[in-house]
């Protein structure tokens, strides 16, 4: 399998930015049950306005995540550009009969999320100098946490479907899964984990444009008692290096949650899969 992902800086520290970008890039392979094996750097760098030391730090950060993931960096390409961007193309391996798709959830399945939401909102707050050091540190920790352990466990526990939660937000990626499988996903808003301080940042208006775009696009697919309102906004928040949204048969979900707790893997039950209703998504 092949994938590529490029992002703009979310934090001021170049080494940390490199780590976030690399963790984000390998996530698609994990989401399909694969093992990333090689990667190539993709760099867009404004050499006229930024010193080369910044680029070295970004690449060093990316390499540190690749080493953690057991991925070999085999090359890359650099383009001079007006705006700094960095990412990677990644090659992964998986047996054809072991691929975990995003379109095969079944009625009766349990939905599990493996990272809390909030990176898009917190990144906006960082740019607006409205995020505390504690909030920033938590967001960085989640964005630099690989989905490797959760992905290995979901394969062992026979996940029926999975995706990683990235730019379209939890609602957008859940909608993709629901429409692909011809089912309805019911999400429990109160059970959906958020990063610390997120509600306050939403109240302060620290919302990225992508959050509004996601809401405008996916709201027509949504029904339920929480269809509107600020409480729903984090579910539309575009994530960077977000967690895995996984569906399991109930007994396999129990096994996953038990093993995740004993292994220190973050996981929360956030809903269930229903036969197709009048809408693809319900939030209650």
N, C-alpha and C positions, 0 to 999 in steps of 0.2 A: 504494500500500500504506500501511496505517496501523498504528502500534504505540504502545504506552505502557509505561513502566517507572518505578517509584518505589522508592527504597531508603532505608534508615536510615544514619546516619553510620558510616563505617568507619575514619575517621581524625579526629584532633582539629582539624586546620586546616580552617576552613570553605571557604576558596577551593579547596583541594585536593579536599574532599568534593564541591563543585559540579562540578569537572572530571571526577571519577570518575563521578558520576551521569549527566552528559551523554554521556560516552563509552559508558557502559553502555546508555543509551536508544537511541542511534542504531545500535547494533550489529545489531539484528534486521533492519534494512533492508539493511545490508551483507551479512548472511548469506544473503539471498535474491537477491543480485546487483543490488540496487537502489541508487539514489542519493538520500540524504536531502536534502530541499529546504526544508522548513519545520518549525518546532517550536513547542510551547507549554509554558511552565513549569507544573508541578504542585507546589504547595508546601503542606506541612502544618507549621505553625509555632507553637510555644508562646510567644506574645507576652508572656505574664505572667511567664515565667521567663528568657527570653533577650533580649538587646538587639537592636535592629533592625540594628545594624552587622553582626551575624553573618549575617543574611538577605541583606544587600547583598553580602557577600563570597561567599556560596554562589552567588547569581545571577550575580555577576561571573565566578566560576569556570566555571559552566555556559556563559556566553556566550563565554568564551575558546575552549572546545572547539567550540562551534557555528561560530565564525568560522573555526577551523582546518578544519572539515569543509565549509565553504561553505554552511552552513544558515542560513536567515533566521528569527529569532525573531519570531513574529507575535502573541504574547499569552501568556495564561496564567491561572491561577486559584490563589488562596491561601485556605486554610482554617485557622482557629485550631484547634490540636489539642494534646493533652497531650504528644505525642512528635514530635520533629523528623523529617520525611521530605521528600525532594526527588526529583523526576524530571521527565520530559518526555513529552509525546505527540509523535510524529514522523510526518510524511508523507514518503513516498519515491516515486520514479518508477522504473518498469522496464517495458520492452516485454513483453507477455504471453509471447512466444516466447523471452524471455531469462531468465525466472524460474528460479532454481536452487532446487529443492525439497529437503526433507530425507528424501524417501521414494523416491528413484530411484537409489540405489547399486546396482552390478551385480557379480556374482561376477567375480573377477579384478581388481577395482579395488584401488588402493593408498590407504591412509588417511594423511592428513597433518594435523598440528596446528600452529597458528601462534602460540601463546603457551604458556609453561610453566604448570603447575598450582600452586595454593597460596594464592590470595587469601583464601579463607574461613578457613583455618587461621591465616594470618598476621594477619588481622583479629581473630581470637579472641585471639591472642597480644598484639596491641596493647592490647586491652581489659584483658588480664591483666598488662600491663606486663612482658611476657616477650620482646618482640621488640626486637632491636638496631636502632640507627638505620640500619645498612646494609641489613638485611632489610626494614625499612619502606620505605626509599627505592626498593628494587628493586620491591616490590609496587606502590607508587604509580606507578612508571614504567610498569609493564605495564598497570595499570588505567586510565591516562590515555592509552595508546597506541590510536589509532583503528584499526579493522580495515579502513579504506578501501583502503590499498595492497594488502593481501592479497586483499581482495574483488575489486578490479579485475583483479589478476593471475589469480585463479581463473577469472574469466569469460573472460579471454583464452585460458586454457589448457583451456577446455571441461570444467570440473568436472561430474561426473555428479550429485553431491548435496552438500549442505553444511548445517551448522547452527552457531550460535555456542554455546559452552560456558558455561552460566550456572548457575542455581540447582540444577539436578539433577545437576551434576557431569559429568565426562567419561563415566562409565558410564551415567548416566541419559540423556544426550542421544544417546550411541551406541546405546543400546537403542531409543530412539524411531526413529532412522534405520533400524535393523535390522528392527524389527517392521513399519515402514511399507513397506519394500522386500521383505519376505519372505526375508531373507538372514541370514547370520551374520557378525558382525564379530569378527575375531581381533585382539586388541591385545597388542603386545609391551611388557610392563611395564618391562623394562630400557631400552627406547627412548623411553619416555614422559617428556618433560622436566618437571622440578620446579624450583621456585624455590630459590635458595640458602638453606640453613639449615632447609629444611622437614622433613627427617627428624628432626632434633633436636627440633623443636617437636612433632612427632607423638609422639616418645618421652616428652616432657614432659606429654603429655595435652592439648595446646592444640587441641582438636577442637571445632568448632561443632556444635550440636545437629543442624543440617541434614545434616552428614556422616553421623551415625548414622541419621537418617531415610532418607537416600538408600540407605545400605547395607542397611537392613532391607527396603526396598521392592524394590531391584533385584537383590539377591544371588540370589534364586531363578532369575533369568534367566541366570545366569553359570555357566560351567564352565571347567575348565582347571586347570593345576597350581598356579596362584596364587589359587585361589578364596577363601581365607581368609587372615587375618594382617594385621599392621600395615602391611606393605609395600603393601597394596592400598588403604589408607584414603585417600591423596591422590586416587585416581581417583573417589572418591565425594564429594570436597570441593566444596561449592557455590561456584561462581566468580562474581565480579562483574566485568563487562567482560572476560570471558575471550576466548580466541582462537577461531578458526574450525576446526571439524573438517570436513575436506573429503575426498571420494572422487574419484579420477581413474582413468581407464584408465592402465596402466603407462607408456606413452610420453608421455602428457600430464603424469603425475606427474613424470617426469624433466625435462620442459621447465619445469614450475612450480618445481621445486627449483633448477634452474640459474639461472632468472631471479630467484628469490627471493634466492639467494646474491649475485648481482651487484648487486641493488637494495638490499641490507641489510634484507630482510624475514626475520624469524625464521620458520623452518619445520623440522619434524622428521617423518620417516616413522615412524609408530607402529603400523602393522599392515596388514591386508589384508581384503578382502571375500571370503567363501566362499559357496558354495551353502548353503541352510538345513541346519544340523546339528540335533542334539538340543536345543540352546539358542541363544538369539539372540546371545549374547556368549561369547567365549572369551578368557581372559587367560593368557598363557604366559610 
